[in-house]
Amino acid sequence: MSAQDSSLTNWPAVAGYVSTRKDSYPFIDPTQADLTGKSVLITGASKGIGKATAISFATAGCSKILLLARSDLTEVETAVHTAAVKANRPRPIIHSLKVDVTSEESMRAAAETAADVLGGSLDVLVNNAGYLDEWKPIAESKPSEWWRTWEVNIKGTYLAVHFFVPLLLKSETKTVINISSGGAHVIFPGASAYQTTKFALCRLTEFMDQEYHQEGLIAISVHPGGVKTDLAMNMPPERQSVLTDTPELAADTLVWLTHERRDWLAGRFASVSWDMEELEQKKQDILQRDLFKFRVIV
């Protein structure tokens, strides 16, 4: 990050709130979690962080794993089963659905199927589906591509929440993870579509907290680290030097964040790059200062 970028936001302070990690570590080891009897639904599950997350949930013993994506999920299903066997966990029920997260009809049908497969309740929803357009200044951008970013990142998340919250509220865990980005906290020329959607996603998470907190819903927006996924490779080459985190760091952290209820993070932004053991020790500081929400400083 250049000096100019740093002066625009406080992202360096946010990123360094606690010690940082680049790969998974013992404190978030999914073999130490017990998700027996629990269910998870992951959008954008065909590769990258979505696939790694499904594997980590299987390693943690998650009993029902629903995979949503536009592309074939056969390879992911095999990897998830293999992970469960390797971890000596019971074979999970895996159900794959081909969906378009931007389509109301597609997501409604997915929710109806999910309700049948899950028996009417869902413990964890991971909104991982995302889109990253080619970075160009606003006047040089292609309007359809710019708006496609909003369609996937915001409308797609909205539709998932709209259709799956009723199932979440019938569970005990009631947790939603919205995959945001550190990009929500920075202003890189050319990234006006992607970074504004990730900014908006944090506020949408706050709305979810405000509207469903009394019913026990926990919604957290999460930076998944800098992972060299196919999507991330759409970033300009000079920005790709930050892509040094493993997908397992994100996946194992998501298991840690959701294997028990984290009320103290409800409505807030969190980063998988943070050391979760240190973060947990700062729980009171986070609550007392009401940290990790977007506010105008006056």
Secondary structure, DSSP 8 states (H G I E B T S, - for coil): --HHHHHH--HHHHHTSS-B-SS--GGG-GGG---TT-EEEEES-SSHHHHHHHHHHHHTT-SEEEEEESS--HHHHHHHHHHHHHTT----EEEEEE--TT-HHHHHHHHHHHHHHHTT--SEEEE----------GGGS-HHHHHHHHIIIIIHHHHHHHHHHHHHTTSSS-EEEEE--GGGG---TT-HHHHHHHHHHHHHHHHHHHHHGGGT-EEEEEE---B--TTGGGS-GGGGGG--B-HHHHHHHHHHHHSS--GGGTT-EEETTB-HHHHHHTHHHHHHHT-SS-----
